[in-house]
């Protein structure tokens, strides 16, 4: 089963460090894993509309109107990493800080968003995203654990592997979304040709 300890141990193994016995392990490697993990996870989540991380929410109007530009500010959910779309879609919007600003008035039309959420349970990650996070965390650990001279070279190698693993994870995830959600309409022109 995928777990946070599993990601820590994958990363520690990749840099040649001692594996963690638990999340409460006080050794330097596991402590650094805990320090870096949230930033690595959140930056990876922000790169793509991951199927496992997409959520929807109705937004509440904020207490303060924007100073300029849009008429209303709506408070984003606490777990929102990136807004994917807003409904009603005909209105322009901007994400400013922790608010979505638009001229759409929720008293007239409800304002809803689809967004990439901060998923904290590794059991929900796709297997390819899980693997990529282990590589990304390993890259972050290299210099602090191994020193600049030895760690920089390994960090460069692991950084390239992390980027490749993220690309593969995004491709697999995009294929999943297309397979699961798009109708399989057959173009009449193509059907006549087959």
Secondary structure as the mmCIF struct_conf table of DSSP 4:
data_model
#
loop_
_struct_conf.conf_type_id
_struct_conf.id
_struct_conf.beg_label_comp_id
_struct_conf.beg_label_asym_id
_struct_conf.beg_label_seq_id
_struct_conf.end_label_comp_id
_struct_conf.end_label_asym_id
_struct_conf.end_label_seq_id
HELX_RH_AL_P HELX_RH_AL_P1 UNK A 4 UNK A 14
TURN_TY1_P TURN_TY1_P1 UNK A 15 UNK A 16
HELX_LH_PP_P HELX_LH_PP_P1 UNK A 17 UNK A 20
BEND BEND1 UNK A 21 UNK A 22
TURN_TY1_P TURN_TY1_P2 UNK A 23 UNK A 24
BEND BEND2 UNK A 27 UNK A 27
HELX_RH_AL_P HELX_RH_AL_P2 UNK A 28 UNK A 45
TURN_TY1_P TURN_TY1_P3 UNK A 46 UNK A 47
BEND BEND3 UNK A 48 UNK A 48
HELX_RH_3T_P HELX_RH_3T_P1 UNK A 51 UNK A 53
STRN STRN1 UNK A 54 UNK A 58
HELX_LH_PP_P HELX_LH_PP_P2 UNK A 59 UNK A 59
STRN STRN2 UNK A 60 UNK A 61
HELX_LH_PP_P HELX_LH_PP_P3 UNK A 62 UNK A 62
BEND BEND4 UNK A 63 UNK A 64
BEND BEND5 UNK A 67 UNK A 69
BEND BEND6 UNK A 71 UNK A 71
STRN STRN3 UNK A 72 UNK A 75
HELX_LH_PP_P HELX_LH_PP_P4 UNK A 76 UNK A 77
TURN_TY1_P TURN_TY1_P4 UNK A 78 UNK A 79
STRN STRN4 UNK A 80 UNK A 87
BEND BEND7 UNK A 88 UNK A 88
TURN_TY1_P TURN_TY1_P5 UNK A 89 UNK A 90
BEND BEND8 UNK A 91 UNK A 91
STRN STRN5 UNK A 93 UNK A 96
TURN_TY1_P TURN_TY1_P6 UNK A 97 UNK A 98
STRN STRN6 UNK A 99 UNK A 102
BEND BEND9 UNK A 103 UNK A 103
TURN_TY1_P TURN_TY1_P7 UNK A 106 UNK A 108
BEND BEND10 UNK A 109 UNK A 109
STRN STRN7 UNK A 112 UNK A 117
HELX_RH_3T_P HELX_RH_3T_P2 UNK A 122 UNK A 124
BEND BEND11 UNK A 125 UNK A 125
HELX_RH_AL_P HELX_RH_AL_P3 UNK A 127 UNK A 146
HELX_RH_AL_P HELX_RH_AL_P4 UNK A 148 UNK A 181
BEND BEND12 UNK A 182 UNK A 182
HELX_LH_PP_P HELX_LH_PP_P5 UNK A 185 UNK A 187
HELX_RH_AL_P HELX_RH_AL_P5 UNK A 188 UNK A 193
#
